[in-house]
């Protein structure tokens, strides 16, 4: 939102409960995080024509988001770190659910927060598939680490069978993700464009579709800042500090770092990476720079609906 809203309704979300506040007229409620409680909040927000503000809470805010999207009520899903920084700077030193709700109401009336774009159902379903696949990959990695320390043959056999079963499930999720894309031609078309770029496979392309729906609809600076690969200045007076990346969407950033390892071997990125090595840049900075360059290429590809070319 470019201007401050005239009415704010804030929600502090936990697993079982929702605590609310509002501005300019307070509306403090403690309700269940269920259909009844969410329905009360949606009705109040509609009556006030309020802009809703709440912190991102991984899974506990999904039903709230679904209800707000269905009711076509504008909302901002706040970055918890930014909200906490605002709380400290505004004197909200205590931390309870009701205090957090009051803080979020103050946050909404003090800072011009952009409305969060609703995630299309097909992208939300893709997120769910990828999230479960990621959990299985993590479990498999943990078991492969543990098995190296096991000498007992029977236990090793059991662990190997368990790992094989997990890897079979991962392969099944790969197929489910592939089928989901094919069932949605618009997503599938963008995925094919993305996979034409070096280092971008099925899972990375699907993850970009799921967790970065803004790809192709933001300018280069905005998309780099959104992901967290834009170096930020740290200057003060005569001091010129090192530029560092900060914030952004960690899931997407990690995928881009992995993709950048393969991209560095491609003729489109290898000379760029070599120039940075010749300039004495450390490996981490080279990886960030290549990841940023790859992201900007992907952003242009999606915007122009064309496959990768050097």
KEGUPA-400752 format. One record per atom (N, C-alpha, C): x, y, z. Coordinates in steps of 0.2 Angstrom, whole numbers, plus 5000, padded with zeros to 4 digits. Layout:
N
XYZ;...
END
This chain:
310
500449945000;500050005000;500450065000;500350114996;500750174995;500650225001;500050225004;499850265009;499650225015;499650265021;499350225027;498650215027;498450155029;497650145029;497350185034;496650195033;496250225038;496050185044;496050115043;495850075048;496350005048;496549985054;496949935055;496649875059;496649815057;496549765062;497149715062;497349705068;497949665069;497849595072;498249545070;498149475073;498749455075;498849425082;499349385084;499149315083;499549275079;499349205078;499749155082;499449105085;499749055088;499348985086;499648935088;499348865085;498648865087;498448885093;497748875095;497348935096;497648995096;497249055098;497449115093;496949155092;497149225089;496949275094;497449325094;497349385098;497349445094;496849485095;496749545090;496749615093;496849665089;496849735092;496649775085;496549835086;496349875080;496449945081;496449985076;496550055076;496150085071;495750145072;495850185078;495450165084;494950125083;494550105088;494750035090;494950025096;495249955099;494749905098;494949845096;494549785096;494949725098;494949715105;495349665108;494949605109;495149545106;494849485107;495349425107;495149375111;495549315111;495049255109;495249235103;494749185100;495149125098;494849065096;495149005094;495449015087;495948985085;496148985078;495848925075;495148945074;494748895070;494248935066;493748895063;493248925059;492848985062;492648965068;492249015072;492649085073;493249075076;493649135078;493849165072;494049135067;494249165060;493649205057;493149175058;492549205055;492349265058;492449275065;492249335069;492749385066;493449375065;493849425064;493749445056;493649405052;493449425045;492849465045;492349455049;491749495049;491849565052;492349565057;492449635060;492949675055;493349635051;493849675046;493349705041;492849665039;492449685033;492049745035;491749745042;491349795044;491749865045;492449855047;492849915047;493149935041;493149895036;493449905030;494249915031;494449865036;495149865039;495649835034;496249855035;496849825032;497149785038;497249715037;497349665042;498149655042;498449655048;499149645049;499249585053;499749545051;499949485056;500649465054;500949425058;501649405057;501549335054;502049325049;502049255046;502249205051;501849155051;501949095056;502049025053;502349025048;502448955044;501848925043;501548885047;500948845045;500248875049;500348905055;499748925059;499348975056;499549015051;499249065048;498849045041;498948985039;498648965033;497848975032;497548955037;496748965037;496549035037;496949075041;496749145041;496849175034;497449165031;497549185024;497049165019;496849105020;496349075015;495649115016;495449125023;494849165024;494849235021;495449265022;495549335020;495549345013;495849295009;495849295002;495149284999;494749235002;494049225000;493649285001;493749315007;493349375008;493649435004;494149435001;494449484997;494649545001;494949525007;495149575012;495949585011;496149645011;496849665010;497249645016;497849625016;498249605022;498949615021;499349615026;500049615026;500349565030;500649515027;500949455031;501749485033;501749505039;502349545041;502949495042;503549515040;504149475042;504249485049;504349425053;504449435060;504949475063;505549475059;506149505061;506049585061;505649605055;505549675054;505049695060;504549655061;504049675066;504349675073;504849635075;505149635081;505649695082;505949715076;506349775076;505949835078;505349835074;504849895075;504649895083;504549835085;504249835092;504849865097;505449845096;505949865101;506049945100;506049965094;506150045093;505550085095;504950045096;504350085098;504150075105;504650035109;504550035116;504149975118;503949925114;503549865116;504049815118;504249825124;504849785127;504549715130;503949715132;503649655135;503449615128;503349545129;503049505124;502549455126;501949475125;501349435126;500949435120;500449385119;500049385113;499649455112;499349475118;499049535117;499449595116;500049605119;500549655117;500749655110;500849595107;501049585100;500549605096;499849595097;499349615093;499349695093;499449725099;499449795100;500049825096;500549795096;501149815092;501049815085;500749755082;500549755075;500049805073;499649825077;499149875075;499549945074;500049955079;500450015079;500850015073;501149955071;501549945065;501149965059;500549935058;500149955052;499950025052;499950065057;499750135056;500350175056;500950155057;501550195057;501950185050;501950125047;502350105042;501850095036;502050115030;501650105024;501750035021;501449985024;501549915022;501149895016;501549855011;501249835005;500749775006;500249775003;499749715003;500049655001;500049605004;500349535002;499849514996;500249484991;499849464986;499549394987;498949374986;498649304987;499049254983;499149204986;499449144982;498949104979;499049094973;498549054969;498448984972;497848954972;497848884975;498348834972;498448834965;498848784962;499648794964;499748864966;500448874969;500448854976;499948864980;499948834987;499948764987;499648724983;499648654982;500448634981;500748664976;501448654975;501848664981;501748714985;502148724991;502048664995;501448644996;501348585001;501748524998;501748514992;502148454989;502848464990;503148524989;503848534989;504048534997;503648565001;503848565008;503848485011;503448445009;503448375011;504048345008;504248355002;504748324999;505448345002;505448405004;506048435008;506148405015;505548385018;505648355024;505948285023;505748245018;505948185017;506648185015;506848235011;507648235009;508048245016;507748295020;508148305026;508248235031;507648205031;507648135035;508148095032;508148085025;508648045022;509348065023;509548125023;510248155024;510448135031;509948145036;510148125043;510248055044;509848005041;510047935041;510647915038;510847945032;511447935029;512047955033;511948005037;512448025042;512547975047;511947955050;511947915056;512247845054;512147825048;512347755046;513047745046;513447795045;514147795045;514447775051;514047785057;514347775063;514147705066;513747665062;513447605064;513847545062;514047505066;514447445065;514047385065;513447385068;513047325069;512747315062;512847255059;512547235052;511847235052;511447215057;510747205057;510447275057;510747325061;510547395061;510647425055;511247415052;511447445045;510947425040;510747355040;510247335035;509547365036;509347375042;508747405044;508747485041;509347515043;509347585041;509447595033;509747545030;509747555022;509147545019;508747495022;508047485020;507647545021;507747575027;507347635028;507547695023;508147705022;508347755017;508147745010;508147675008;507847665002;507147675001;506747665007;506047675007;505947755006;506347795010;506247865010;506347895003;506947865000;507147884993;506547864988;506247814989;505647794985;505147844985;504947864992;504447914993;504647984989;505348004990;505548064987;505448064979;505548004976;505447994969;504748004967;504347974972;503547984971;503348054971;503648094976;503448164976;503748204970;504248184967;504548214961;504048204955;503748144955;503248124950;502548164951;502348174958;501748214959;501848284958;502448314959;502648384957;502548384949;502848344946;502848344938;502148344936;501748294939;501048294937;500648354938;500848384944;500448444946;500548504941;501248504939;501348554934;501048544927;501048484925;500748464919;499948474919;499648474925;498948484926;498748554926;499248604926;499148674926;499648704921;499348704914;499848724909;500148794910;499848844913;500248904914;500848894918;500848854924;501348844928;501848804924;501648754920;502048704917;502448744911;502148794908;502548834903;503048874906;502948904912;503448944915;504048894918;503848834920;504348794923;504848764917;504548754911;504948734906;505448794904;505248854904;505648914903;506248914908;506048904914;506548904919;507048854919;506848794917;507248734916;507748734910;507648784906;508048794900;508748834903;508748854909;509348894911;509748844915;510448854915;510948814918;510848804925;510848744928;510748734935;510048734938;509548744933;508848744936;508548674933;508448634938;508048574937;507348574939;506948514939;506248514940;506148544947;506448524952;506248544959;506448614960;507048644958;507148714958;506648754955;506448734949;505948774945;505248774948;505048714951;504448714955;504448754961;505048754964;505148794970;505048864969;505348884963;505348954962;504648974960;504248934957;503548944955;503148954962;503348904967;502948904973;503048964978;503748974978;503949024984;504149094981;504149104975;504349164972;503849184966;503149194968;502749204962;502849274959;503249314962;503349384959;503849384954;504149324952;504649314947;504349334940;504749384937;504549404931;504049464931;503849484937;503349544938;503649594943;504349594944;504649644948;505349664944;505549724945;506149744942;506749714945;507349724942;507949684944;508149704952;508049764954;508249784961;507749754965;507149754964;506549734968;506649654969;506749614964;506749544964;507349524968;507949554967;508549534971;508449554978;508149604980;508049624987;507549574990;507049554986;506549504988;506849434990;507349414986;507649354988;508149354993;508449414993;509049424998;509749414995;509749434989;510449424986;510749494983;510349544986;510649614984;511049644990;511749654988;512149674993;511949744996;511949755003;511749815006;512349855009;512349915008;512849965010;512849965018;513449965020;513649975028;514150035029;513950095027;514350155027;514150195032;514650235035;514450285040;515050335040;514850395039;515450445038;515950425033;516550425036;517150405031;517250325031;516850295035;516950225035;516550195029;516850145025;516550115020;516550035022;516050015024;515949945027;515849895021;515949835022;515849785017;515049775015;514949765009;514249755007;514049685009;513449675012;513249605014;512549595012;512349535010;511649525009;511349515016;510649525016;510249515023;509549505021;509249465025;508549455024;508349415018;507749425016;507449395010;507249325011;507049285006;506749225006;507249165006;507449145012;507949095013;507949035008;507349005008;507248945004;507448954997;507149014994;507349024987;508149044986;508349074991;509049094991;509549034991;509348984995;509748924996;509748884989;509148884986;509148844980;509548884974;509548944974;509948984969;510648974970;510848964977;511548954978;511848884975;511348834976;511548774973;511548774966;511048804963;511048814956;511648854953;511848904957;512448944954;513048894954;513148844958;513748804957;513748774950;513148754947;513148724941;513248774935;512848834937;512848894932;513548914931;514048914936;514748934935;515148894929;514848834928;515148794923;514948804916;514348854915;514048864909;514448924906;514448924899;514848974896;514549044897;513949054899;513549114900;513849144907;514049104912;514249124918;514949114920;515249074917;515949054918;516449114918;516449154912;516849214912;516749264918;516149274919;515949314925;516249294931;516149224933;516449194939;517249204939;517549194933;518249194933;518549264934;518149314932;518349384933;518349394940;517849374944;517849384951;518449344955;518549284952;519149244955;519749284954;519849304948;520449344946;520549404950;519949434952;520049494956;520149484964;520149414965;520349394972;519649394977;519149384974;518449384978;518449314981;518249314987;518149244991;517549204987;517549144989;517149094985;516349114987;516249134993;515549154995;515349204991;515749264990;515449314987;515349304979;515849254977;515749234970;515049204969;514949154974;514249114973;513649164974;513749214978;513149264979;513049304972;513649324969;513649364963;513349324957;513549264957;513249214951;512549204953;512349194959;511649174960;511249234959;511449294960;511049354958;511049364951;511549354947;511549354940;511049304937;511049244940;510649194938;509849214939;509749244945;509049264947;508849314942;509249364940;509049414936;508949394929;509349344927;509149314920;508549274920;508349234926;507749204926;507149254926;507249304930;506749354930;506549384923;507049394919;506949424912;506649374908;506849304909;506549254905;505849244906;505649244912;504949244914;504549304911;504849364912;504449424910;504349424903;504849404899;504849404892;504549334889;504449284893;504149224891;504649194885;505249184887;505749154882;506249114886;506449064883;506949014886;507649054887;508049014890;508749044891;509149044885;509549094884;510049094879;510649144882;511249124880;511849164883;511749244881;
END
